[in-house]
Amino acid sequence: MDVIEAIKTRQSIRAFKPDPLPRALLEKVMEISLHSPSGSNMQPWSFVVVGGEQMEEMKQALVERTRSGAQWAADFPLPAPDGVLRERRRKVMGQMYDSLGIARHDQAGKDRWWEVMDRFFEAPNGIILCLEKSLMPFHLIDAGLILQTLMLAAHNYGLGTCVIYRGVIYPDILRKMFDIPDSKVLVSAVAIGYPNAKAPVNQFRSSREPMDSLVKWYGV
């Protein structure tokens, strides 16, 4: 797949087929991802790739913690955007809920959907990205770089992905299940699998702002 085509056609997938991915295919995606650049080539990342029974156990543990009403305890907080950034987020969330048939004030419907997120949108596999805590926050730049590389590599092989912050909001669960040391920060999770092309939630596409509103030019 041409790299420009991959960038333009990649989208966040929020409904997956149940078919588990072959380990050989996951290894291809991860091997390509590890070519991502990083500051001073420190490659500060590490990954946990999950599937099978462990994937189901993780999903269920996250759902149960959510149902308990526990406070989020992610290794770094979710920002509270304001102004135009808040409006952009509100717009895409509205599009997503519309595709799911969830009304604006249907809190029960939203709660059910959040549990679907806890279950990695029923993807058969998940990936957890960690960074060395001693290098935070600067090397979050590297996290963004390798997440994009991973998603494009997966797209090349006909796979869908979605970055899921909710996947790491209870890091103690993941640390215990996957022996992740306290020296690492859990940055994000990624759902990965074969896209369910017929699912309504995969039909909408988020828009992008026009270049003139985001880019300033000087001397060119």
MOMOBEL-V162074 format. One record per pair of residues at least 24 apart in sequence whose C-alpha atoms are under 7 Angstrom apart, sorted by the first residue. I is the first residue (numbers start at 0). J is the second residue. D is the distance in Angstrom with one decimal. If there is no record, write none. Layout:
BEGIN
i=I j=J d=D
i=I j=J d=D
END
This chain:
BEGIN
i=0 j=155 d=5.8
i=5 j=151 d=6.2
i=5 j=154 d=6.8
i=5 j=155 d=6.9
i=6 j=151 d=6.9
i=9 j=151 d=7.0
i=9 j=154 d=6.4
i=11 j=160 d=5.9
i=11 j=161 d=4.8
i=12 j=159 d=5.5
i=12 j=160 d=5.5
i=12 j=161 d=5.5
i=12 j=194 d=6.5
i=12 j=201 d=5.9
i=13 j=120 d=5.4
i=13 j=161 d=6.7
i=13 j=200 d=6.4
i=13 j=201 d=6.3
i=14 j=120 d=5.5
i=14 j=121 d=6.8
i=14 j=194 d=6.3
i=14 j=195 d=5.5
i=14 j=198 d=6.3
i=14 j=201 d=6.8
i=15 j=120 d=6.8
i=15 j=121 d=6.2
i=15 j=122 d=5.2
i=15 j=192 d=6.1
i=15 j=193 d=5.7
i=15 j=194 d=4.6
i=15 j=195 d=4.6
i=16 j=192 d=7.0
i=16 j=193 d=5.5
i=16 j=194 d=6.0
i=16 j=195 d=5.2
i=17 j=122 d=6.6
i=17 j=123 d=5.7
i=18 j=123 d=6.4
i=19 j=123 d=5.0
i=19 j=124 d=6.7
i=20 j=192 d=6.5
i=28 j=149 d=6.5
i=28 j=152 d=5.6
i=28 j=153 d=5.8
i=29 j=149 d=6.9
i=31 j=152 d=6.6
i=32 j=145 d=6.2
i=32 j=148 d=5.3
i=32 j=149 d=4.8
i=32 j=152 d=6.8
i=35 j=144 d=6.5
i=35 j=145 d=5.3
i=35 j=148 d=6.3
i=37 j=141 d=5.2
i=38 j=141 d=6.9
i=43 j=130 d=5.6
i=43 j=131 d=5.9
i=44 j=128 d=6.9
i=44 j=129 d=5.6
i=44 j=130 d=4.6
i=44 j=131 d=6.8
i=45 j=128 d=6.1
i=45 j=129 d=5.2
i=45 j=130 d=6.4
i=46 j=126 d=6.7
i=46 j=127 d=5.5
i=46 j=128 d=4.9
i=46 j=129 d=6.1
i=47 j=126 d=5.6
i=47 j=127 d=5.0
i=47 j=128 d=6.8
i=48 j=125 d=5.9
i=48 j=126 d=4.5
i=48 j=127 d=6.5
i=49 j=124 d=5.6
i=49 j=125 d=5.1
i=49 j=126 d=6.1
i=50 j=123 d=6.2
i=50 j=124 d=4.7
i=50 j=125 d=6.7
i=54 j=124 d=6.6
i=58 j=117 d=6.1
i=58 j=118 d=4.6
i=61 j=117 d=5.8
i=62 j=114 d=5.9
i=62 j=117 d=5.7
i=71 j=168 d=5.3
i=71 j=169 d=6.3
i=72 j=168 d=5.5
i=72 j=169 d=5.5
i=72 j=170 d=7.0
i=73 j=167 d=6.0
i=73 j=168 d=4.1
i=73 j=169 d=5.9
i=73 j=170 d=6.1
i=74 j=184 d=6.0
i=74 j=185 d=6.2
i=91 j=205 d=6.2
i=95 j=200 d=6.3
i=98 j=199 d=5.6
i=98 j=200 d=5.2
i=99 j=199 d=6.6
i=99 j=200 d=6.0
i=116 j=165 d=7.0
i=117 j=165 d=6.4
i=117 j=166 d=6.2
i=119 j=190 d=5.4
i=122 j=190 d=5.7
i=122 j=191 d=5.9
i=122 j=192 d=5.6
i=123 j=192 d=6.1
i=124 j=190 d=6.3
i=124 j=191 d=5.5
i=124 j=192 d=6.3
i=125 j=188 d=6.9
i=125 j=189 d=5.6
i=125 j=190 d=4.7
i=125 j=191 d=5.8
i=126 j=188 d=5.5
i=126 j=189 d=5.0
i=126 j=190 d=6.6
i=127 j=187 d=6.0
i=127 j=188 d=4.4
i=127 j=189 d=6.4
i=128 j=185 d=6.2
i=128 j=186 d=5.7
i=128 j=187 d=5.5
i=128 j=188 d=6.1
i=129 j=183 d=5.9
i=129 j=184 d=5.3
i=129 j=185 d=4.6
i=129 j=186 d=5.5
i=130 j=183 d=5.4
i=130 j=184 d=5.2
i=130 j=185 d=6.7
i=130 j=186 d=6.8
i=131 j=182 d=6.2
i=131 j=183 d=4.6
i=131 j=184 d=6.1
i=132 j=182 d=5.5
i=132 j=183 d=5.0
i=132 j=184 d=5.3
i=158 j=191 d=6.9
i=158 j=192 d=5.5
i=158 j=193 d=4.9
i=158 j=194 d=6.4
i=159 j=191 d=5.7
i=159 j=192 d=5.5
i=159 j=193 d=5.7
i=159 j=194 d=5.2
i=160 j=189 d=6.5
i=160 j=190 d=5.3
i=160 j=191 d=4.5
i=160 j=192 d=6.8
i=161 j=189 d=5.5
i=161 j=190 d=5.2
i=161 j=191 d=6.9
i=162 j=187 d=6.8
i=162 j=188 d=5.9
i=162 j=189 d=4.4
i=162 j=190 d=6.5
i=163 j=187 d=6.2
i=163 j=188 d=5.1
i=163 j=189 d=5.6
i=164 j=188 d=6.2
END
